[in-house]
Amino acid sequence: MEDGVITFVWIATVVSAVGCAVFGAVMWNKGGEDSK
């Protein structure tokens, strides 16, 4: 049970980190295009 929870938390952390990185990159690129 604990292994499943740890795996779920680890995957959720990685997914959220990647999602934030991608979202930040997309928003930063859009902001750069608008400023030009």
N, CA, C and O atoms as a Maestro MAE file, in Angstrom:
{
 s_m_m2io_version
 :::
 2.0.0
}

f_m_ct {
 s_m_title
 :::
 protein
 m_atom[144] {
  # First column is atom index #
  i_m_mmod_type
  r_m_x_coord
  r_m_y_coord
  r_m_z_coord
  i_m_residue_number
  s_m_chain_name
  s_m_pdb_residue_name
  s_m_pdb_atom_name
  i_m_atomic_number
  :::
  1 25 0.852 -1.203 0.000 1 A "MET " " N  " 7
  2 3 0.000 0.000 0.000 1 A "MET " " CA " 6
  3 2 0.886 1.251 0.000 1 A "MET " " C  " 6
  4 15 0.670 2.182 -0.776 1 A "MET " " O  " 8
  5 25 1.871 1.250 0.873 2 A "GLU " " N  " 7
  6 3 2.734 2.430 0.965 2 A "GLU " " CA " 6
  7 2 3.503 2.651 -0.336 2 A "GLU " " C  " 6
  8 15 3.678 3.785 -0.783 2 A "GLU " " O  " 8
  9 25 3.963 1.540 -0.940 3 A "ASP " " N  " 7
  10 3 4.710 1.672 -2.192 3 A "ASP " " CA " 6
  11 2 3.836 2.322 -3.263 3 A "ASP " " C  " 6
  12 15 4.307 3.160 -4.032 3 A "ASP " " O  " 8
  13 25 2.566 1.934 -3.309 4 A "GLY " " N  " 7
  14 3 1.660 2.498 -4.312 4 A "GLY " " CA " 6
  15 2 1.467 3.989 -4.084 4 A "GLY " " C  " 6
  16 15 1.443 4.770 -5.035 4 A "GLY " " O  " 8
  17 25 1.329 4.383 -2.817 5 A "VAL " " N  " 7
  18 3 1.123 5.800 -2.495 5 A "VAL " " CA " 6
  19 2 2.369 6.600 -2.857 5 A "VAL " " C  " 6
  20 15 2.275 7.675 -3.450 5 A "VAL " " O  " 8
  21 25 3.540 6.067 -2.497 6 A "ILE " " N  " 7
  22 3 4.798 6.760 -2.794 6 A "ILE " " CA " 6
  23 2 4.957 6.922 -4.305 6 A "ILE " " C  " 6
  24 15 5.344 7.987 -4.787 6 A "ILE " " O  " 8
  25 25 4.657 5.862 -5.039 7 A "THR " " N  " 7
  26 3 4.770 5.929 -6.504 7 A "THR " " CA " 6
  27 2 3.814 6.969 -7.061 7 A "THR " " C  " 6
  28 15 4.186 7.746 -7.940 7 A "THR " " O  " 8
  29 25 2.579 6.990 -6.555 8 A "PHE " " N  " 7
  30 3 1.582 7.954 -7.033 8 A "PHE " " CA " 6
  31 2 2.040 9.380 -6.747 8 A "PHE " " C  " 6
  32 15 1.942 10.255 -7.608 8 A "PHE " " O  " 8
  33 25 2.540 9.610 -5.537 9 A "VAL " " N  " 7
  34 3 3.000 10.957 -5.161 9 A "VAL " " CA " 6
  35 2 4.190 11.363 -6.022 9 A "VAL " " C  " 6
  36 15 4.274 12.506 -6.471 9 A "VAL " " O  " 8
  37 25 5.118 10.418 -6.253 10 A "TRP " " N  " 7
  38 3 6.308 10.716 -7.061 10 A "TRP " " CA " 6
  39 2 5.912 11.079 -8.481 10 A "TRP " " C  " 6
  40 15 6.414 12.051 -9.045 10 A "TRP " " O  " 8
  41 25 4.999 10.286 -9.061 11 A "ILE " " N  " 7
  42 3 4.544 10.559 -10.435 11 A "ILE " " CA " 6
  43 2 3.814 11.903 -10.487 11 A "ILE " " C  " 6
  44 15 4.026 12.692 -11.408 11 A "ILE " " O  " 8
  45 25 2.964 12.159 -9.508 12 A "ALA " " N  " 7
  46 3 2.211 13.416 -9.486 12 A "ALA " " CA " 6
  47 2 3.168 14.605 -9.387 12 A "ALA " " C  " 6
  48 15 2.951 15.638 -10.022 12 A "ALA " " O  " 8
  49 25 4.228 14.454 -8.587 13 A "THR " " N  " 7
  50 3 5.209 15.532 -8.439 13 A "THR " " CA " 6
  51 2 5.928 15.796 -9.750 13 A "THR " " C  " 6
  52 15 6.103 16.948 -10.148 13 A "THR " " O  " 8
  53 25 6.349 14.722 -10.428 14 A "VAL " " N  " 7
  54 3 7.064 14.869 -11.701 14 A "VAL " " CA " 6
  55 2 6.146 15.487 -12.755 14 A "VAL " " C  " 6
  56 15 6.549 16.394 -13.484 14 A "VAL " " O  " 8
  57 25 4.912 14.991 -12.828 15 A "VAL " " N  " 7
  58 3 3.958 15.504 -13.824 15 A "VAL " " CA " 6
  59 2 3.674 16.983 -13.580 15 A "VAL " " C  " 6
  60 15 3.645 17.776 -14.520 15 A "VAL " " O  " 8
  61 25 3.465 17.353 -12.314 16 A "SER " " N  " 7
  62 3 3.163 18.751 -12.001 16 A "SER " " CA " 6
  63 2 4.363 19.644 -12.309 16 A "SER " " C  " 6
  64 15 4.203 20.762 -12.797 16 A "SER " " O  " 8
  65 25 5.573 19.141 -12.019 17 A "ALA " " N  " 7
  66 3 6.784 19.925 -12.293 17 A "ALA " " CA " 6
  67 2 6.940 20.146 -13.790 17 A "ALA " " C  " 6
  68 15 7.218 21.259 -14.235 17 A "ALA " " O  " 8
  69 25 6.760 19.075 -14.568 18 A "VAL " " N  " 7
  70 3 6.882 19.181 -16.032 18 A "VAL " " CA " 6
  71 2 5.787 20.097 -16.575 18 A "VAL " " C  " 6
  72 15 6.037 20.924 -17.452 18 A "VAL " " O  " 8
  73 25 4.579 19.941 -16.048 19 A "GLY " " N  " 7
  74 3 3.464 20.765 -16.512 19 A "GLY " " CA " 6
  75 2 3.726 22.243 -16.244 19 A "GLY " " C  " 6
  76 15 3.463 23.085 -17.102 19 A "GLY " " O  " 8
  77 25 4.240 22.559 -15.067 20 A "CYS " " N  " 7
  78 3 4.541 23.957 -14.736 20 A "CYS " " CA " 6
  79 2 5.641 24.491 -15.640 20 A "CYS " " C  " 6
  80 15 5.581 25.638 -16.084 20 A "CYS " " O  " 8
  81 25 6.654 23.661 -15.918 21 A "ALA " " N  " 7
  82 3 7.768 24.085 -16.773 21 A "ALA " " CA " 6
  83 2 7.263 24.375 -18.184 21 A "ALA " " C  " 6
  84 15 7.614 25.393 -18.780 21 A "ALA " " O  " 8
  85 25 6.440 23.475 -18.712 22 A "VAL " " N  " 7
  86 3 5.899 23.667 -20.069 22 A "VAL " " CA " 6
  87 2 4.992 24.893 -20.107 22 A "VAL " " C  " 6
  88 15 5.080 25.708 -21.026 22 A "VAL " " O  " 8
  89 25 4.124 25.022 -19.111 23 A "PHE " " N  " 7
  90 3 3.203 26.159 -19.059 23 A "PHE " " CA " 6
  91 2 3.984 27.471 -18.965 23 A "PHE " " C  " 6
  92 15 3.659 28.444 -19.646 23 A "PHE " " O  " 8
  93 25 5.003 27.489 -18.126 24 A "GLY " " N  " 7
  94 3 5.823 28.695 -17.973 24 A "GLY " " CA " 6
  95 2 6.538 29.039 -19.272 24 A "GLY " " C  " 6
  96 15 6.608 30.208 -19.651 24 A "GLY " " O  " 8
  97 25 7.070 28.024 -19.958 25 A "ALA " " N  " 7
  98 3 7.788 28.259 -21.219 25 A "ALA " " CA " 6
  99 2 6.834 28.806 -22.272 25 A "ALA " " C  " 6
  100 15 7.181 29.732 -23.005 25 A "ALA " " O  " 8
  101 25 5.634 28.238 -22.351 26 A "VAL " " N  " 7
  102 3 4.649 28.698 -23.343 26 A "VAL " " CA " 6
  103 2 4.243 30.140 -23.048 26 A "VAL " " C  " 6
  104 15 4.197 30.970 -23.956 26 A "VAL " " O  " 8
  105 25 3.949 30.440 -21.790 27 A "MET " " N  " 7
  106 3 3.536 31.794 -21.429 27 A "MET " " CA " 6
  107 2 4.672 32.777 -21.666 27 A "MET " " C  " 6
  108 15 4.434 33.899 -22.113 27 A "MET " " O  " 8
  109 25 5.923 32.365 -21.367 28 A "TRP " " N  " 7
  110 3 7.085 33.246 -21.556 28 A "TRP " " CA " 6
  111 2 7.277 33.531 -23.037 28 A "TRP " " C  " 6
  112 15 7.559 34.666 -23.422 28 A "TRP " " O  " 8
  113 25 7.122 32.493 -23.880 29 A "ASN " " N  " 7
  114 3 7.275 32.670 -25.327 29 A "ASN " " CA " 6
  115 2 6.180 33.588 -25.863 29 A "ASN " " C  " 6
  116 15 6.453 34.443 -26.705 29 A "ASN " " O  " 8
  117 25 4.951 33.426 -25.390 30 A "LYS " " N  " 7
  118 3 3.849 34.282 -25.842 30 A "LYS " " CA " 6
  119 2 4.125 35.725 -25.431 30 A "LYS " " C  " 6
  120 15 3.912 36.647 -26.217 30 A "LYS " " O  " 8
  121 25 4.601 35.922 -24.198 31 A "GLY " " N  " 7
  122 3 4.901 37.277 -23.725 31 A "GLY " " CA " 6
  123 2 6.000 37.904 -24.576 31 A "GLY " " C  " 6
  124 15 5.935 39.090 -24.900 31 A "GLY " " O  " 8
  125 25 7.016 37.108 -24.940 32 A "GLY " " N  " 7
  126 3 8.118 37.621 -25.752 32 A "GLY " " CA " 6
  127 2 7.621 38.050 -27.116 32 A "GLY " " C  " 6
  128 15 8.051 39.077 -27.641 32 A "GLY " " O  " 8
  129 25 6.715 37.271 -27.697 33 A "GLU " " N  " 7
  130 3 6.191 37.605 -29.025 33 A "GLU " " CA " 6
  131 2 5.345 38.879 -28.956 33 A "GLU " " C  " 6
  132 15 5.392 39.706 -29.866 33 A "GLU " " O  " 8
  133 25 4.578 39.034 -27.882 34 A "ASP " " N  " 7
  134 3 3.722 40.210 -27.760 34 A "ASP " " CA " 6
  135 2 4.560 41.478 -27.576 34 A "ASP " " C  " 6
  136 15 4.173 42.544 -28.055 34 A "ASP " " O  " 8
  137 25 5.699 41.376 -26.890 35 A "SER " " N  " 7
  138 3 6.522 42.551 -26.607 35 A "SER " " CA " 6
  139 2 7.273 43.017 -27.849 35 A "SER " " C  " 6
  140 15 7.677 44.178 -27.925 35 A "SER " " O  " 8
  141 25 7.466 42.125 -28.830 36 A "LYS " " N  " 7
  142 3 8.235 42.514 -30.022 36 A "LYS " " CA " 6
  143 2 7.398 43.379 -30.960 36 A "LYS " " C  " 6
  144 15 7.883 43.798 -32.011 36 A "LYS " " O  " 8
  :::
 }
 m_bond[143] {
  # First column is bond index #
  i_m_from
  i_m_to
  i_m_order
  :::
  1 1 2 1
  2 2 3 1
  3 3 4 2
  4 3 5 1
  5 5 6 1
  6 6 7 1
  7 7 8 2
  8 7 9 1
  9 9 10 1
  10 10 11 1
  11 11 12 2
  12 11 13 1
  13 13 14 1
  14 14 15 1
  15 15 16 2
  16 15 17 1
  17 17 18 1
  18 18 19 1
  19 19 20 2
  20 19 21 1
  21 21 22 1
  22 22 23 1
  23 23 24 2
  24 23 25 1
  25 25 26 1
  26 26 27 1
  27 27 28 2
  28 27 29 1
  29 29 30 1
  30 30 31 1
  31 31 32 2
  32 31 33 1
  33 33 34 1
  34 34 35 1
  35 35 36 2
  36 35 37 1
  37 37 38 1
  38 38 39 1
  39 39 40 2
  40 39 41 1
  41 41 42 1
  42 42 43 1
  43 43 44 2
  44 43 45 1
  45 45 46 1
  46 46 47 1
  47 47 48 2
  48 47 49 1
  49 49 50 1
  50 50 51 1
  51 51 52 2
  52 51 53 1
  53 53 54 1
  54 54 55 1
  55 55 56 2
  56 55 57 1
  57 57 58 1
  58 58 59 1
  59 59 60 2
  60 59 61 1
  61 61 62 1
  62 62 63 1
  63 63 64 2
  64 63 65 1
  65 65 66 1
  66 66 67 1
  67 67 68 2
  68 67 69 1
  69 69 70 1
  70 70 71 1
  71 71 72 2
  72 71 73 1
  73 73 74 1
  74 74 75 1
  75 75 76 2
  76 75 77 1
  77 77 78 1
  78 78 79 1
  79 79 80 2
  80 79 81 1
  81 81 82 1
  82 82 83 1
  83 83 84 2
  84 83 85 1
  85 85 86 1
  86 86 87 1
  87 87 88 2
  88 87 89 1
  89 89 90 1
  90 90 91 1
  91 91 92 2
  92 91 93 1
  93 93 94 1
  94 94 95 1
  95 95 96 2
  96 95 97 1
  97 97 98 1
  98 98 99 1
  99 99 100 2
  100 99 101 1
  101 101 102 1
  102 102 103 1
  103 103 104 2
  104 103 105 1
  105 105 106 1
  106 106 107 1
  107 107 108 2
  108 107 109 1
  109 109 110 1
  110 110 111 1
  111 111 112 2
  112 111 113 1
  113 113 114 1
  114 114 115 1
  115 115 116 2
  116 115 117 1
  117 117 118 1
  118 118 119 1
  119 119 120 2
  120 119 121 1
  121 121 122 1
  122 122 123 1
  123 123 124 2
  124 123 125 1
  125 125 126 1
  126 126 127 1
  127 127 128 2
  128 127 129 1
  129 129 130 1
  130 130 131 1
  131 131 132 2
  132 131 133 1
  133 133 134 1
  134 134 135 1
  135 135 136 2
  136 135 137 1
  137 137 138 1
  138 138 139 1
  139 139 140 2
  140 139 141 1
  141 141 142 1
  142 142 143 1
  143 143 144 2
  :::
 }
}
